[in-house]
């Protein structure tokens, strides 16, 4: 389901990048201007949860919007990223 939505978003955007690890995302944001980050959070998403926790107060990420897809409830997501 997430892959299908990602394909639609990619077709609407001028430029998209896909990353498979959190270090790549962080390095990319430091070198490029981006509008939003799309991610899928589930019970196995410890890397992306760590990234969100890490960058919450990072000025490099302050203006970036996050689009989060998940089968988890909003409460569960909020508890993970506290």
Phi, psi and omega in degrees: 000315179298318180300321180295315179294319179299319177298318178297316180296317179300324180289337180270340185262151178290323183214134176223154176224143180242134181236147180250359176212157188290329179296322179297318180296311182299313179300319180296317181296324179293333184256347186223154175269127179230157182264321182204161176239131178251132179213161178246123179248126174222191182291347181258008189265046184296326180297311182291325176296317177299318179298312180301315179298319183294319188264001182311320183247015180277123183298338177291338183251357190300326183261005181271131177275147178247131173247115185245125174255143180193152170271353179280159177285163178301320178300314180297320179295312180300322178294323180293321187262008177302000000 
